[in-house]
Amino acid sequence: MIAEVVDGTGFPIELPDEKRNKAQERRKRDGQGSAVTLPGILPYLDFAEAFELIMTLKSKFAVDQLETFKALNTRIERVVAIRNRVAHTRPMEIDDSASLIDTARLLVNKAAGWSSTADTMARLEANPSYVLGLTVRLPKDNDRGPQHNLPVPDFDETGFFGRQEQLRQIKKAIKGPYPVISILGDGGIGKTSIALKAAYDLLDDPQVAFDAVVWVTAKSTILSTQEIQRIQGAIEDSLGLFDQAASYLAGQTAADPEAEILSYLENFKVLLVLDNLETVLDDRLRRFLLELPIGSKVMITSRIGVGSTEYPVNLAPLGTDDAARLLRALARIRGIQQLKELPQKTVESWVTAMSGHPAYIRWFVSGVQTGRRPEDLLTNNALLLEFCMSNVYEYLGESARAVVRSMQVLLGPRNQAELAYLNDYSADAIQSALLELLTTNFVSMSNLNTSQTVDTVYQLTDFGKQYLDKHHPVDSEERKWLLNRKDGLSQMGTGLVAQSRATPYDPATVSVRGPGDFHVARLLREALSISDEHERALELCFEAQKLSPTYSEAWRIEGYIRALDRNDHAAQAAYERAIELAPESGSARFHYGTFLLTVAGDAQAGLRALQAAAKLDTVSLEILSGIAWAHFANSNFGEAAEAAGHIFRDKQCPHQDRVSALILLVRARNSSALHHAEIDDVDGAVEAVELAVEFLEEVRDGDLIASAIDSILFLMETVKRIQENSEGYAKSKSAQFVEVLDGLCEQMPGSSSRLIGRVQSIKAENGYLFLKADSGDYFCHVRDCPRVDDWSKMRLGAVCGFTPVVHPTKGLRATSVALLEY
């Protein structure tokens, strides 16, 4: 076309030196001398250079041709890329065929002069298979990339498409520090295709400096629509694999192929690609991978991982969109009208039934092409399953097989804690089995978002389950045993859920997020039941943490048990870990705040933690009670009394909690009055007493008043002291308060038998102390203090309520001692 519009005697158009020199070099490689005219050099311009020349000569072409060139100009970059992929034997992309056909039609329809193109298009329409007899010979420069023996990709029928993220990940790993990169997945999932695509891309990547790319395949079978065919002469062991690789590198058979390959890998930077490794995987091969020299890399495709030496890339099935595109592309290229005319909804439902598996889709299209019914191919896929899943099950140990059987019986995603219970395994045993399974294509791992954390779950792949059910069904006895285990776990979970809802803030309650926590919660309840045996209880906590690393209760209960053992530092770390795992849990913050307040002795931090819990649960009386006591411990007596009053007035508040709230309120007002009296703020002291007395007058419940009698007597003692040390209004008001409090006490049976005293001396090592009251000094033995916790807090000057008795020979004695202030 260019020759027709230029003078054939010379170079009317000056070509850039670089393009002219390249063309002359191509002529020389073809056995030709240097060209002295433009027509002589035209056949040796590449496609892009020729089109560029056309555009510089556009004024010499007819109007209809010029219009064609203008239309082609918008597509030339894509056409050049496709042409170069063909010329340099590079993998095709999925839309290459359609793009070329559209471009060819544009040329034919736009102008005359494209008769060869029109003839080719007509022959393609009539007989697409005629291209199989053609030899493609396009001008090309020598590849400057590394030497290679890569095969023609088997996906060139449709071109490579999808999985761009996995492709990027594989190439990045090869460029990175990893010596072994493994591409794992079911048979026919596309491992070989993506490995080939990555290898070809690296040939043209200037940032990758391999001296050679060596491809060796151990593929031993191929799948037809009727049978699985054995490949004659296929490599059968790792020694055969090494022998073939060494033959390519050295050009001849080596006496010790493994040593020969390692020598080449040490002296040259080689990318060794081992395809279908599961058919020859053995200890020799694993040892070889451990001995790889620095600089060279090995990329493998396998249905089974090789262990800790690899950087694994797991291939999942295609998504619905890509799977549908693959089916339509195959149908279009093979001319299967029945499939080409399907509505999109039907195509999507079919590829979903095929689990988006590329081999299944290709096998399905081939089956339809041979006349088989689509519904038969979708329901009778035993041959395909055997092809895709064989050579895997035999590698599994008995523990891993048992876990697989439990997944066959109990479908759906399950975390490792559930699987451990169902199989009666320890955390270490289930982790070992799952790790083994994850190196195969039977089990998939995913993340399940719970209300507060992300939990890792495992389940059989669709193909894995179909294969196992057909070839390795679970016998009835084991199925029955597994179902009974599952029922037992469910019954246990029902009780856990009920307790969690009824008493969520009880330290003995183990909160559960769902069925996945039932087994771990069972271990934690057992730990609580033996909490006095600290080492055994902690071992159960550690087992729970291994089984469910994101389950906050495993750390919360560890904190509780460590606090009982007075290992405050470790307890605090465990509580804080629980909050990290469940930052939105009011329960976790409540228990942490209670620990800080009652065990660690950090009242300010305890208050902050409890207030944070209250923001997450605004209606919990347990949290409010904790805040009230934290205010009291921080000497915020007014806030403590207000919170206690709110609790007391709540109609849903249980009786015992109302008693506790009333006692706290009286104590808080009493402490406030004492504080004001100590700083000579008599008015403040009187006001505090008045608030307490007014509240007590509103109670109108003799049982509640009786329960708080010691605190009321202590308040009365404080009021009398104010009365004695004040004048005027304060003195008269105090007298009124004494009268009211006396009236309340007189209504309470037994109130006259209670006294208020202070610890005068204490002999803790001997288990006794003396209390000083107005009526004398009273001996108190540890047995006379019903609340053990009170005895541990006894200090000199501590205020106590007690019942006095006179022993016939030992004198005054205090019984039923209750600590009021320390």
KEZA-499584 format. One line per 8 residues: number of its first residue (from 1); for each residue z, y, x of C-alpha. Coordinates in pm, whole numbers, plus 32768, in hexadecimal, padded with zeros to 4 digits. Each point is the difference from the previous one (the first is absolute). Layout:
<recs>
NUM = Z:Y:X; ...
</recs>
This chain:
<recs>
1 = 8000:8000:8000; 8053:80ED:811D; 7ED2:7F8E:80C8; 7F1F:8062:7EDE; 8065:816D:8014; 800F:803A:8179; 7EFC:8018:8112; 7FF5:7EAD:80AD
9 = 7FA2:808E:8158; 814C:8093:8064; 8158:8081:7F9A; 7FC5:811E:7F0B; 8172:7FF5:7FAD; 80F3:8013:8120; 8105:7EE6:7FDA; 8158:803B:8094
17 = 8018:7F5D:8156; 8119:7F17:7F95; 7F3A:7F6F:7EDC; 7EBE:7FE5:80CB; 80B0:7F50:811F; 80A9:7F07:7F15; 7EB1:7FAF:7F60; 7F5E:7FCF:8159
25 = 811B:7F16:8063; 7FC3:7F33:7EC6; 7E8B:7FE8:8058; 805C:7F8E:815D; 80E6:7EED:7F7A; 7ED9:7F94:7F25; 7F23:7FD7:8135; 7F3F:8146:7FCA
33 = 7FC6:811E:80EE; 805F:8167:7FBA; 7F4A:809D:7EDA; 7F37:813F:803E; 7FB7:804E:7E90; 80DA:8024:7ECE; 7F5E:7EDD:7F40; 8055:7F1F:8127
41 = 816D:8056:7FEC; 8026:8009:7E84; 8046:7E88:7FD2; 8124:8020:80F0; 80B4:8119:7F4F; 8122:7F82:7F36; 8010:803E:7E8A; 80DA:8138:8011
49 = 7F2B:8098:8118; 7EBF:7FBC:7F3F; 8084:80A6:7EC6; 8076:812A:80CA; 7EA1:8022:808B; 7F6F:7FEA:7EA1; 80D8:8121:7F8F; 7F84:80D5:8123
57 = 7E9A:7FB0:7F96; 8037:802E:7E8A; 7EFB:8115:7FE7; 7EF1:7F02:805A; 804C:7F12:7EDF; 7F7F:8002:7E9A; 80D7:809E:7EF2; 805A:7EB4:7F59
65 = 8062:7F68:8150; 80CE:8132:8054; 80BC:7FDE:7EB9; 804B:7E95:805B; 8088:8067:8152; 80DD:8109:7F62; 8092:7F00:7F11; 802E:7F08:811F
73 = 80AE:8108:80D4; 813A:7FE9:7F26; 800D:7E86:8038; 7F91:7FE4:8167; 815B:7FE4:8099; 8056:7ED3:7F28; 7EA9:7F5E:8039; 801E:802C:817A
81 = 8158:7F61:7FFC; 7F7C:7ED3:7F3C; 7ED1:7FE0:80E5; 80E1:8001:8132; 80E4:7EF8:7F6D; 7ED1:7F1F:7FCE; 7F6D:8049:8157; 8147:7FC4:80B9
89 = 8073:7ED9:7F27; 812B:80B8:7F74; 80AC:7FAA:7EB5; 7F67:809B:7ECD; 80C3:80CE:7F04; 800A:7FA1:7E90; 7F1B:8118:7F86; 7F00:7FE6:811B
97 = 7F0D:7F29:7F3A; 8010:80D4:7EC6; 7FE4:8141:80CA; 7EC6:7F87:80B6; 7F5C:7F86:7EC0; 8045:814E:7F55; 7F6E:80BA:812B; 7ECA:7F22:8007
105 = 7FC4:803A:7E8D; 8020:8177:803B; 7EF5:7FF4:810E; 7F11:7F2B:7F32; 8024:80D7:7ECA; 7FF0:8153:80AD; 7EB4:7FE4:80B6; 7EDF:7F26:8068
113 = 7FEA:7F6D:815C; 8124:7F0F:7FDD; 7F31:7ECF:7FAC; 80B8:7F16:80F1; 814A:8066:7F6D; 7F7C:7FD0:7E9F; 7F77:7EA8:805A; 814D:7F97:8099
121 = 80BC:8075:7ECA; 7F18:7F39:7F20; 802A:7EC4:80D0; 817B:8028:7FFA; 7FFC:8017:7E87; 7F28:7ECC:7FE1; 80A1:7F27:810C; 813A:8087:80AD
129 = 8014:7ECC:80E2; 7EC0:805C:80BB; 80CB:80E2:80E8; 80A5:7EC8:8092; 7EBD:7FB5:80B7; 7FE5:8158:809F; 805D:8054:8167; 8099:8159:8021
137 = 7F91:80AB:813D; 805D:816C:800A; 7FF8:80DE:8137; 815D:8023:808B; 80B6:8064:813A; 80CE:7F02:80B9; 8165:7FE4:7F7F; 80E7:80B7:80EA
145 = 812D:7F50:7F6C; 80A4:7EC9:808A; 7F50:7EAF:800D; 8042:7F2E:7ECE; 7FA1:7EC7:7F44; 8062:8079:7EA6; 7F4D:7F47:7EE6; 7F3C:80A7:7EEB
153 = 8103:8053:7EF5; 7FFD:7F1B:7ED0; 8040:812D:7F22; 7EB2:80A5:8048; 7F7F:7F81:7EB3; 80D0:810F:7F5E; 8079:80C8:812A; 8168:803E:805F
161 = 80CB:80CC:7F0D; 8169:804A:7FA0; 8135:7FB8:80D3; 7FD0:813B:80CC; 8176:8027:8036; 8026:7E9D:8087; 7ECC:8033:80DB; 8097:8140:808D
169 = 8149:7F49:803A; 7F56:7EE3:80BC; 7F38:80E7:80E3; 8130:80D7:8044; 80CA:7ECB:805E; 7EEE:7F89:80EE; 7FFD:8156:80A6; 817C:7FFC:800B
177 = 80F8:7F39:80D1; 7FED:7EBB:7F3C; 7F6C:7ED8:80C3; 7FC7:7F24:7ECD; 7F85:8082:7EB0; 7FF6:7F01:7EE9; 7F48:8023:7EB7; 80AB:7F1C:7F05
185 = 7FAD:7F91:7E9F; 7F72:7EF2:7F1F; 7EC4:7F4C:805A; 7ED8:80CE:7F89; 80D0:813D:7FD7; 7F23:80BA:80FA; 80B4:7FD2:814E; 7EC5:7FAD:80C3
193 = 7F3E:811D:7F60; 80FC:810D:8056; 8031:7F72:815E; 7E86:8012:803B; 7FF1:8160:7F73; 811C:806F:80E3; 7F5F:7F5B:8131; 7EAD:80A0:7FBE
201 = 809E:8155:7FC7; 80B5:7FE2:814D; 7EB7:7FB7:80B3; 7F8D:8160:7FA8; 8152:80AB:8033; 7FFB:80CF:8143; 817D:7FFC:8007; 8007:7E85:802B
209 = 7FA8:7F85:815D; 7FDF:7E87:7FDD; 7F1B:7F57:80FB; 7FAE:7EEB:7F09; 8041:7F92:7E9A; 8007:7E86:7FDD; 7FF1:7F54:7EAE; 8069:7E95:7FD2
217 = 8021:7F5B:7EAD; 80BA:7EC5:7FA2; 7F72:8002:7E9F; 7FDE:7E93:7F9B; 7F8D:8009:7E93; 7F1E:80C3:7F18; 8012:8016:7E87; 7EDC:7FC0:7F18
225 = 8009:8001:7E87; 8018:7E84:7FFE; 80C9:7F9B:8135; 80B9:805E:813C; 7F16:7FA9:8121; 807A:7FA8:815C; 7F58:80C4:8117; 7F71:7F0E:8100
233 = 807D:8043:8161; 8114:80E9:7F8E; 8118:8048:80F8; 8124:7F1B:7FB4; 8115:8071:80EC; 806B:8121:80DA; 7F66:7F62:8135; 7EAC:800A:7F59
241 = 803D:816B:7FA6; 8050:8058:816B; 7ED2:7F3A:807B; 7F0F:80C3:7F25; 8096:8151:8064; 7FF9:7FA3:8171; 7E96:7F8F:7FE4; 7F97:8156:7F7F
249 = 80C7:80BF:8107; 7FA8:7F27:812D; 7EAD:7F84:7F8F; 8064:7E9A:8039; 8107:7EFE:7FA4; 8149:802A:80C0; 80E3:7EE9:807D; 812E:80BC:7F78
257 = 7F7B:80E2:7EEA; 8156:8093:7FAC; 8038:8073:8169; 7E97:8078:8013; 802B:80DE:7ECC; 814B:808E:807C; 7F59:8053:814B; 7EE9:80BF:7F51
265 = 80F9:80B1:7F1D; 80C5:806A:8132; 7ED8:8083:80C6; 7F3C:809A:7EE0; 8062:80AF:7EC0; 7F96:7F08:7EF8; 802C:7FF9:7E88; 8012:7E8F:7FA7
273 = 7FCF:7FBA:7E8D; 807B:7EAB:7F89; 7F88:7FB9:7E9F; 809B:7F03:7F0F; 811C:7FB3:80EB; 80CA:7F32:7F07; 7F1D:7ED4:8039; 8060:7FE9:8173
281 = 815A:80A0:800D; 80E1:7F49:80F6; 8101:803E:8113; 7EF2:8025:810B; 7F69:8121:7F41; 8153:80A6:7FC7; 804B:7FE5:8174; 7EAE:8098:8052
289 = 8049:812D:7F23; 814E:8035:80B1; 7F51:800B:8153; 7EFC:810A:7FAE; 7FD2:80F6:811E; 8022:8175:7FC0; 7EBF:80B0:7F99; 7F4F:7EE9:7F49
297 = 803E:7FBE:7E8E; 7FE3:7EDC:7F0F; 7FA7:802E:7E92; 802F:7ECE:7F28; 7FB4:7FA7:7E99; 80D9:7EF3:7F67; 80A2:7F85:7EC4; 8141:7FD1:80C9
305 = 80AB:80F8:80E7; 803F:7FA1:816B; 815E:8092:801A; 80AF:811C:80B0; 7EE2:8048:80F6; 7F1C:8093:7EF4; 7FC7:8148:7F4D; 7FB6:7F79:7EA3
313 = 7F14:809F:7F03; 8017:7F4C:7EB3; 7ECB:8012:7F25; 803E:8012:7E8C; 7EF5:7FBB:7EF8; 7F0E:8116:7FA5; 8067:80FD:7EFC; 7F59:7FF0:7EAC
321 = 7F04:8115:804E; 7F90:7F6C:814F; 7FF8:7E9F:7F72; 7F23:8074:7EE0; 7F19:80B5:80F5; 7FE0:7EC1:80CB; 7FA2:7F2F:7ED1; 7F00:8101:7F8B
329 = 7F6D:8024:815F; 7FD3:7E87:8020; 7F68:7FEB:7EA5; 7F0D:811B:804C; 7F97:7F7D:8155; 7FD0:7E9B:7F82; 7F54:8076:7EC3; 80EB:7F50:7F0D
337 = 7FA9:80B0:7EBE; 811A:7F55:7F3F; 8102:80AA:80DF; 7F48:8148:8037; 800B:8053:7E8B; 8175:7FBD:7FCF; 80D5:811E:7F7A; 80F9:808C:80FB
345 = 812A:7F8A:7F34; 7F89:7E97:8014; 7FC0:8018:8176; 815E:808C:8038; 80A2:7EED:7F2F; 7F43:7EF4:80C0; 8055:8083:815B; 816A:8022:7F90
353 = 7FFA:7E91:7F9A; 7F77:7FB7:815B; 8125:80C4:8098; 7F0F:80EB:80B1; 7FBC:7EEB:80FE; 7EB4:803F:80B7; 7FB6:7E8E:803B; 8047:7FB2:7E93
361 = 7F14:8117:7F90; 7EE8:7F8B:80E9; 8034:7E95:7F96; 7FFF:806C:7E93; 7EBA:80C4:8025; 7F5E:7EDE:80BA; 806E:7F14:7EEA; 7F6A:80DC:7EF0
369 = 7EC3:801C:80D0; 7FDF:7E85:7FFC; 8028:7FF3:7E87; 8172:7FB8:7FD1; 80BC:80AD:7EE6; 80E6:8120:8069; 8122:7F7D:7F2C; 7FEE:7EAD:80AE
377 = 800D:80A3:8156; 812D:80D2:7F9A; 80C9:7ED9:7F80; 7F9C:7EE8:80ED; 8038:8087:815E; 80A3:7ED4:80AD; 7EEE:7FEF:8108; 802A:816C:8057
385 = 817B:7FDF:8017; 7FE3:7ED9:80EA; 7F15:80C8:80E0; 80D5:813A:8004; 815D:7F6A:801B; 7FDD:7EC1:80CE; 8089:7FE7:8165; 8135:80C9:7FA3
393 = 80FA:7F2C:7F40; 8014:7EFB:8116; 8088:810B:80EE; 8132:8048:7F27; 8156:7F6C:804E; 80CE:7F5B:7EEF; 80DC:8134:7FC7; 7ED1:80DC:7FC6
401 = 7F66:7EFB:7F1A; 8141:7FF5:7F33; 7FF3:817A:7FD4; 7E93:7FE2:7F96; 8061:7EFC:7EFC; 810D:80E5:7F72; 7EF7:8110:7FDD; 7F17:7F0C:7F51
409 = 810A:7FB1:7EFE; 8094:815E:7FD8; 7EE1:80F6:7FF7; 8009:8172:8047; 8082:80D8:811C; 8156:7F9E:808A; 80CB:808E:811A; 808B:7F2C:8118
417 = 815C:7FF6:7F61; 7F75:7F57:7EC7; 7F33:7F0E:80CE; 812E:7FB1:80DA; 80D0:7FA5:7ECC; 7EEC:7F37:7F5A; 7FCD:7F32:813C; 8171:7FFD:8064
425 = 7FA9:80A5:814D; 80C7:80EB:80DE; 7F75:8157:8056; 7F85:7F87:8154; 7F5A:7ECE:7F67; 7F45:80BF:7EF0; 7F90:810D:80F4; 7F75:7EF7:80ED
433 = 7F45:7F55:7EE3; 7F70:8145:7F79; 7F95:8070:8159; 7F43:7EB8:8025; 7F5E:802B:7EAB; 7F93:8164:804A; 7F2B:7F82:811F; 7F35:7F41:7EFC
441 = 7F3A:806B:7ECF; 80E2:7F5A:7EFF; 80FF:8116:7FD5; 7FDC:8178:7FDD; 810F:80FD:8047; 8024:8146:7F3F; 80FD:810D:7FB0; 80AF:8017:7EB2
449 = 8092:8152:7FA7; 8157:7FDF:7F60; 80C3:811F:7F68; 8083:806E:8153; 7F5B:7F3D:8119; 7ECD:7F3A:8063; 8028:7E86:8006; 7F12:7F13:80B5
457 = 7F82:7EE6:7F23; 7F29:7ECD:8038; 7F17:7F38:7F21; 7EE4:7F08:8016; 7EA3:8090:8019; 7F1A:7FAF:7EDF; 7F29:7F21:80D8; 8132:7F64:80A1
465 = 8098:7FA0:7EB0; 7EBB:7F70:7F7B; 7FD2:7F2E:8139; 816A:7F87:800A; 8006:7FA4:7E90; 7EC4:7F31:802D; 8050:7F5A:814C; 817D:8011:8026
473 = 80A4:8005:7EA6; 817D:8000:7FE7; 8094:7EB9:7F83; 80CB:8001:7EBD; 8154:7FBF:80A2; 7FE5:8123:80EF; 7F75:80DE:7EED; 812E:7FAB:7F26
481 = 80EF:8047:8120; 7F63:8153:8045; 8006:8063:7E90; 8172:7FA3:7FEB; 8047:80D8:8132; 7F46:811D:7F5E; 80BF:7FDA:7EB7; 814B:7FFC:80BB
489 = 7FA3:813F:80B4; 7F9D:80A6:7EB7; 814C:7FA3:7F5A; 80BC:8088:8127; 7F35:813F:7FEC; 8057:8030:7E91; 8170:8010:8058; 7FC1:80EC:8123
497 = 7F37:80EE:7F27; 810C:7FFF:7EF0; 8113:804D:80FA; 7F2E:810C:80A5; 7FD2:80B0:7EB2; 8169:7FD7:7F8D; 80B7:806C:813F; 7F05:809E:80EC
505 = 810B:80AF:80D1; 80EC:7EDD:802E; 7FFE:7FA6:8175; 7FE9:7E91:7F9D; 7EC2:803F:7F36; 7EB9:7FB4:80B5; 7EE6:80D5:7F74; 7EAA:7F5A:7FE8
513 = 7EA9:80A0:7FF0; 7F55:7ECF:7F6C; 7FD2:7E86:801F; 7FAB:8022:8170; 816A:8063:8045; 80AC:7EE4:7F45; 8025:7F11:8126; 8072:8110:80F0
521 = 80F5:8085:7EFD; 808C:7EA0:7FE1; 8046:7FFD:8176; 80A6:8155:7FEA; 80E0:7F93:7EE0; 806A:7ED7:80D2; 804A:80F0:811F; 80DD:80CF:7F1A
529 = 80B8:7ECA:7F89; 8066:7FAF:8167; 8023:8169:8074; 8150:7FB0:80A2; 7F42:7F11:80E7; 7F4A:811D:80A7; 7F22:7F3F:80F3; 7F7D:7F0D:7EFA
537 = 7FCD:8117:7F06; 7F3F:80D0:80FD; 7F21:7ED6:8057; 7F99:7FF0:7E93; 7FB5:8176:8006; 7F28:7FD6:8136; 7F45:7EE0:7F5D; 7FC4:80DB:7ECF
545 = 7F7F:8119:80DD; 7F0A:7F17:80AB; 7F82:7F81:7EB3; 7FDE:8157:7F62; 7FF9:8117:8106; 7FC6:8110:7EFA; 811D:7F94:7F17; 810C:810C:8021
553 = 8116:7F2E:7F68; 7FF9:7F18:812E; 806F:8124:80D8; 80E9:8097:7EFE; 80C7:7EBF:7FE6; 8003:7FDD:817A; 809F:8158:8007; 8101:7F97:7EFD
561 = 8063:7EC7:80C5; 8011:80BC:814A; 80DD:8104:7F5C; 80EF:7EEC:7F93; 800A:7F97:8170; 8041:816E:805D; 7EC7:8013:80D5; 7FBE:815D:7F7C
569 = 7EE6:805A:80F0; 7F32:7ECB:7FAA; 8052:8029:7E8F; 7F82:8166:8000; 7EBD:7F98:80B0; 7FC5:7EF0:7EFA; 8041:80EE:7EDC; 7F14:8102:8095
577 = 7EF2:7EF7:802A; 802C:7FA5:7E90; 7FC4:816B:7F9E; 7ECC:8015:80E1; 7F6E:7ED8:7F46; 8061:8080:7EA6; 801D:817D:8012; 7FE2:8019:7E84
585 = 811D:7F0D:7FC0; 8135:80A4:7F71; 80BE:7EBD:8038; 7FBB:7FF9:8178; 8078:8167:8028; 812F:7FC2:7F22; 8077:7EDA:80D1; 7FC0:80C0:8142
593 = 80C3:812B:7F7F; 811F:7F1E:7F91; 8008:7F65:815C; 800A:8154:80A9; 8111:8075:7F16; 80E7:7ED3:7FF5; 7FBF:7F4A:8149; 7F67:80E5:8104
601 = 80DE:8123:7F99; 7EE5:80FE:7FFF; 8043:80A9:7EB4; 7EFC:8113:802C; 7EE5:7F0E:8052; 8077:7F1F:7EE7; 7FEC:811F:7F08; 7E9F:8057:8070
609 = 7F8E:7E97:7FD8; 809A:7FE5:7EA5; 7F68:814A:7F93; 7EAD:7F7E:8077; 803A:7EC8:7F2D; 8051:80DA:7ED1; 7EAC:80AB:801E; 7F5D:7EAC:7FDE
617 = 80DF:7F8C:7EE0; 8083:8124:7F38; 80BE:7F34:7EFC; 80C5:7F0A:80D4; 8179:8021:7FCB; 803A:7F2C:8137; 7F4B:80FF:80D7; 80B4:8121:7F56
625 = 814D:7F53:803C; 7FA9:7FD7:816E; 7FA7:8172:8015; 814C:805B:7F5B; 80C8:7F39:8100; 7F28:808D:811B; 8052:8160:7F8B; 816F:7FA0:7FF9
633 = 7FEB:7F75:8162; 7F5B:8146:806F; 8119:80CC:7F5B; 7F0C:8086:7EFD; 810C:7FD0:7EF8; 7F5E:80D2:7EF0; 7EB2:7F4B:801D; 80B3:7EB0:8007
641 = 80C1:8051:7EBF; 7EC6:807F:7F4F; 7F3F:7EC3:8057; 8125:7F24:7F95; 8018:80BA:7EB7; 7E8F:7FC9:7FBE; 802A:7E8A:8039; 8135:7FEE:7F23
649 = 7F51:80AD:7EDE; 7ECC:7F1C:800E; 800F:7F23:7ECC; 7F4E:7EE4:80B7; 8104:7FFA:8112; 80C7:7EB6:8012; 8179:8014:7FD0; 805D:7FB2:8168
657 = 7F0D:8106:8080; 809E:8100:7F17; 8157:7FA6:808F; 7F7C:8036:8161; 7F60:814A:7F9A; 8144:807C:7F5E; 80CE:7FA4:8132; 7F08:80AF:80E4
665 = 7FFC:8137:7F27; 817F:801D:8000; 800D:7FBD:8176; 7EF1:8100:8047; 80AE:8110:7F31; 814D:7FA5:809F; 7F70:8012:815F; 7F62:814F:7FAB
673 = 8151:8082:7F85; 80AE:7F88:813E; 7EF5:80A3:80D7; 8028:814F:7F4F; 817B:7FE8:8011; 7FF1:7FC0:8179; 7F3F:8144:8035; 80E7:80BF:7F12
681 = 7EF5:8020:7EF7; 80EA:7FC4:7EDC; 7F06:8073:7EFA; 7EFD:7F0C:8085; 8100:7EE8:7FF9; 8061:804E:7E99; 7E93:800D:7F96; 7FBF:7EA8:8097
689 = 812D:7F6D:7F4A; 7F99:80A5:7EBB; 7EA7:7F60:8010; 80A0:7EAB:8035; 80FB:8029:7EE5; 7EF7:807A:7F0B; 7F2B:7ED1:804D; 8124:7F0F:7FD7
697 = 8056:809A:7EAE; 7E9C:7FB4:7F8C; 8010:7E91:8063; 80CA:7F85:7ED6; 7FF5:7E98:807A; 8151:7F6E:805D; 7F6B:7EE0:80C7; 7F35:80EC:80D7
705 = 812A:80E5:803A; 80D8:7ED3:805B; 7EFC:7F8F:80FF; 8016:8153:80AA; 817A:8020:7FEF; 803B:8006:817A; 7F05:8118:802D; 809C:80C1:7EDE
713 = 815D:7FD7:8096; 7F7D:807B:814E; 7F65:812B:7F4D; 814D:8045:7F56; 80AE:7FFE:8150; 7F07:8102:807C; 8034:80DA:7ECA; 817B:7FFA:802B
721 = 7FD8:806C:8169; 7F23:8123:7F90; 8102:8059:7EF9; 8117:8006:8101; 7F3D:80D8:80F5; 7F69:80FD:7F10; 8069:8118:7F17; 7F8D:80A6:7EC4
729 = 7EC5:7F85:7F58; 7FC6:7EE3:80F5; 8165:7F86:7FD1; 7FEE:8008:7E85; 7EAB:7F57:7FF4; 807D:7EF0:80E9; 8128:7FC6:7F19; 7F10:7FD6:7EDB
737 = 7F33:7F06:80C7; 8136:7F35:805A; 8059:7FF1:7E92; 7EA5:7F87:7F9E; 7FF7:7EFC:8114; 815F:7F88:7FA8; 7F8E:7FD5:7E9A; 7ED5:7F2F:8071
745 = 80D9:7F25:80DD; 8105:7FC8:7EF1; 7EF2:7F6C:7F22; 7FAC:7EFF:810B; 80DA:7EC6:8003; 8081:7FBD:815D; 7FA7:8157:8088; 816F:8048:8045
753 = 800D:7ED2:80E5; 7EF9:8092:80EE; 8058:80E3:8123; 7F41:80C8:8103; 805A:7FD5:816D; 7F7C:8043:815C; 7FE4:7F16:8128; 8126:8052:80E4
761 = 7FD3:7EEC:8102; 7F13:7EE0:802A; 8009:7EBA:80C0; 7EA1:7F81:7FC5; 8020:7EE6:80FB; 8130:7F7E:7F41; 7F64:803A:7EAD; 80F1:80FF:7F6A
769 = 8042:8174:7FD6; 80F9:80EF:7F5D; 7FB2:80F3:7EE9; 80D7:8138:7FCE; 8037:8076:7E9B; 80F5:80F1:7F5F; 80E5:7EDC:7FAA; 8007:7F6E:8162
777 = 7F40:7F30:8100; 7F4C:7ECA:7F83; 7F9B:7ED0:80C8; 7E9A:7F85:7FC2; 7F6B:7EBB:807F; 7E8A:7FCD:801D; 801A:7F09:7EE0; 807A:811D:7F23
785 = 7EB2:80B2:8029; 7F0D:7F4D:7F11; 7ECA:80AC:808B; 7FCA:7F83:8162; 7F1B:8127:8049; 8122:80EE:7FB3; 80DB:7F5F:810B; 7EF9:8032:810B
793 = 7FFA:8176:7FB2; 8179:803A:8008; 8061:8121:80E4; 813A:80CB:8037; 801A:80FA:7EE4; 7F16:7F40:7F1D; 8057:802E:7E8E; 8038:7EC7:7F2F
801 = 8061:7FA4:7E9F; 80EC:7EDA:7FDB; 80F5:7F49:7F20; 8165:800A:808C; 80E6:7ED4:7FF5; 8163:7FD0:8081; 802E:7EBA:80BC; 8165:7F74:7FE2
809 = 8027:7FD6:8178; 7ED8:80BD:80A3; 8019:814B:7F44; 7EE1:80DE:7F8C; 7EA8:7F66:7FFC; 7EA5:807F:7F99; 7F17:7F18:7F42; 7EA4:8026:7F6A
817 = 7FB3:8108:8104; 7EBD:80C9:7FCE; 7F79:80F5:8100; 7FB3:8157:7F6E; 7FB6:80DA:812F; 7FEE:7FBB:8172
</recs>
